[in-house]
Amino acid sequence: MAQVGDSVSSLPIAAPKTAKALRDVILMPSLAKLLREHKLASAYSGPGDPVVATLAGQPMHFRNVTRRGFSRRRYKG
């Protein structure tokens, strides 16, 4: 399952068809650290697991992520 915009798609996550389809995502070091720590603390911390997972190990919908406290206010630096 992949997050696409504001909807969740059932498209499989696969390697891009061409090298031009690859994209870099720039994260602030503090955000990368926070996400890494969150994933490592999860029961689903394997390389193929989502960073924020449901109890069943599926990717959590973005609205549920914010409802469960992953808002900007919580992580003021």
N, C-alpha and C positions, 0 to 999 in steps of 0.2 A: 504494500500500500504506500502511496506517495502523496505528500501534501502538495497540492497545486493551487496556488492562490488562496481563496477562501474556502475551497472545497477539498474533500479527501477523495482521491482517485484510487481505483483498484488496479491501476497500471502496475505491472511488475517493475521493480527497480533493477535495471540492467546496465551493462556497460554502454557508453555512447556509441552510436554507429560510426562516427568519424572523429578524428582528433580535433577538428574544429568545434565540435560540440562540447568539449571540456571547458569548464569555467572555474576560475579561482574565486573563493569566497574569503573575504578579508574579515577576520574577527579581531577585536581588541584582545590583547593578552589576558586581561582580567575576565572577559566573557568566556574565552576558551578554557581558562582554568576552572571557572565556575561550572561550565557544562561538563568538563572532564570529571570533576569531583562528583557531580550529581550522578553521572552514568556509572562511575565506579562503585557508588554506594547502592546502586540498584541491583535487584536480583537478576536483571537482564543487562549485564555489562559486557557481553561478548562483542566481537568485532562486527557482527551483522545485526546487532540489536539496535533499536532506536535510542536516541539520547533520553527522550522522555517517553516512557512506555506505560501502557495500561497494566492492570494486574495480570492480564493474559499475555503480556509481552508484545502487544501490538503498538504501533505508533499512536500517541495520544493526539487527538484533534486540538488545534491551536486554541480554541475557545475553552476547552477543558484545562489546558495548561494554565491559562491566565486565571481561571476560576479557582485553581488549586494553589494559588499564591505565587506563581512565577511572573510577577509583575515588576515593572521598573522600580516601584516604591520599595519593594523588599530588598533590593540589592543596591541601595544607595551607597556610594563609595566615599 
